[in-house]
Amino acid sequence: MDLFRISIFGFRIYHTPNVHNINSYRVESVPGHLDSGIYVFSAALLALQGLLQQPSDHASPSRRPLRHLEARNMIKIIGIDPGLSATGIGVVTGKGLLVHAYSYGTIHTSKDITLPHRLDKIYSKLTEILQKEHPDHMVVEDVFSLNNYPKSGILLGKVTGVLLLAGFKAGVSVSEVAVREAKKVLTGNGRATKQQLEKAVRKKLNLIDPIKPYHASDALGLALIGLYRYG
């Protein structure tokens, strides 16, 4: 008999403790959700394992169960790393420095379709996510432009525009964070590489396996910054 069930980013996770008090989990995808074209990896299973495990005298503070974190005091932040080919999405729920659950993924568009079509797809998929997740705040990476690649900056500006519009239409407050500021907050180095940033985000979430792609790890980092500032 399932003790409880939760759904995060298109996955249902069931928990059933056995007679030996060992937690058992079952993961099922929600029918139709993955047909939206959004590739999402749900990390809620790891969060649940940390949430439900028995306290240990040898447990480090970063791995202690979060059972004391009351749901009504938590907030949900969505971080977004703009990109025309792949826009990173990261969702974090928690309070202050404590993370209760998180999910991440990307919205992909094909170079074989027109620019307006690609922008419409990004807008539509993000709108769908915002309607399902109901975040309290959205953090978007601020657009920057390189002198050698001015066209890339213009394209990023167009993508960011539809992202900001989607947040406004969904009634979600939005803030923008410069990439160097994000790197400084998360790694202590404003010139950190994407690899270093991913490693820092992974460490803060107690993950062992790398977070892929980098768009997703960047988005998770932005969501963490939002949690630290507004949670």
N, C-alpha and C positions, 0 to 999 in steps of 0.2 A: 504494500500500500504506500503510495507516495505521500510523504509528509507535507511537501509543498511543491509549487511549481512557479517559476518566474519566466518572463519572456524579455529578452534584451536583443535589440538589433536583429530580429528575425529568427532567433533561436529560443526554443523552450528548454529549460533545464529542470529536471525533476530530481528531488533528493529523497532517498529512502534509507534510514538508519537500520542496521540489522541488530540482531540480539547481542552482538559483541560490541555495539556502539561504534561500528565502523561505517563511515558515511559512504553511500553508494550514489552515483550520479548517472543520469541518462540524458542525452542531448538529442533533440529533434529540431529540424528546421520547420519554420512556419510555412505551410503551403502557400505558394504564390508570392512570398516576400522576395525571394532571391530572383524572381523573374524581372524585377525592376531594373536590373542591370548594375546594381551596386554590389561590389564585392566586399563583404564584411567578415572580419574574424571577431568572434565574441570571446572576450576574456573573462566573462562573468563566472565561469567555472572555477578559475583560480581564485577569484574574489570570494566565492562561496566557501571554498575549502579553507581559506584564511578566516572567514567569518564563523565557521562552525567548528573548527578544531578546538580541542580542549586546551586551556592555558598550560604552558610549560614553564618551569622555573628557568629553563635554559633558552627560552625563546628571546630573540632580540626584539627591541621595541618596534622595529619596522615590520615585524612579522606577527605581532600579537593580534589575537582576534579582535574584530571591531564590533563586537556585540553590544558594547556600551554606547555606540553611536546611534542616536534615535533618529528615525526616518524624518520626523517633522523638522529637525534641525539641519538636515542635509540640503545641499543645493546641487543642481546638475548644470555643468558647463559643457558647451560644445566648442571645440577648437577647429579652425578651418585653415588649411594651407592651400591657397589658390593655385590652380594650374589648369591650362587649357586641355592638355592630354589627360591629366590625372589630378583631381582635387582631393587632397587628404582630409579625412573626417576623423575626429577623435572626440569621444564623449566620456566625461569623468563625473562621477557622483561621489560626494563626500562632504567633509567640513574641515576648513583650515588646511592642515597638512595631512589629514587622514583621508585616504581614498577607500571608498566602500566598494565601488564597481567601476568598470571601464570597458569601452568597446572602441574599435577603430576599423577603418576601411578607406576605400577610395571611390570616387565617381569618375568613370572613364568616358572619354569621348573619342570618336574616330576622326582621323585627319581626312577621311574620305567624304565627310559631309561638310556642308557650308558652315562658316563661322556663326551666323545667326542660329543655325540648328544646334550647334555645339553649346552655345551659350544658353539656349532654351532648355537643353537637356540638363545642364548643370543646375539651372534655376529650378526646374521641375523636380529633380531628384532631391535637392537640398530642401525644397518645400515639403516634400513627402517625409523626409527624415525629421524635420522640425515639428511637423504635425504629429508624428508618432512618439517622439522623444520628449516634447514639451520642455526644452531646456530653460533655465532661469536666465542664462546669459550666453552670448556668443562672442568668441574672441577670434579675430581674423588677422592673419599676418599682413602687415602693412606692405604696400607695393613699393618696390625699389627698382631703379633703372640703371643699367650699366652703359657707360658711354659707347662701348664697343658693340652693344646689342640693344639699341633703342627700340627696335620693333618688339622685342620680348617684353620690355617694360610696358609698352602700349597694350599688348595683348593681355598681360597680367592685370592691367587697369580695367580692361573690359570685363574680365572674369570677376574681379573684385566687385565691380559695380553690380552685377547680377546677384552676387552673394549678399551684399549689403541690402539690396532690394528685397531679397527673399526673407532676410531677418526682419526687416521693417514690416513687411506684409504679414509675417507670422506674429507680430507683436513682441518680438524678442529684442531686448536691449543688446547693443553691439559696441564693442571696443576694438581698436586696432593696435597691434603691438609690432614694432619694428623687429626685423629678424635679428639684428645685433643685440637688441635689448633682451629678446627671448633667449639667445645663446648665453648672454651674461647672467641672467637669472638662473638658468638651469645648469650651466657648466662652470660659471665663474669666468668665462672667457668669451668676449664678444666676437672673437674671430674663430671660434670653434668650428671644426668641420662637421658635415652632416653625420659622419660616423661617430664622432665624439658626442654630438647632441643625442643621437639615437641611444648610445650607451648610457648617457645620463638619465634619459627618460626611462629606459629599461630598469635601471638601478632603483629609481624612485618607485617603480611599480613592482619591484621584486620579481622581475621576469628573467628567465634564463635564456630563452631563445630570442634571437634578434627580431625586432619589429620591422616588418617589411610591408610595403615599400617605404622609402624615406619620407614620402609625402604624408603617410599615416603617422609615423613617429613624430614628425614636425607638428602635426595637428594635435596629437596627444600632449606634446609639450606645451602648446598654446592653451589647451584645456586645463592643464595643471597650473599654469600661471594664473588663469582666471579663478581657479579654485583657491589658490593661495591668497589672492587679492580680495575676492568677494565672499569667500566661504567663512 
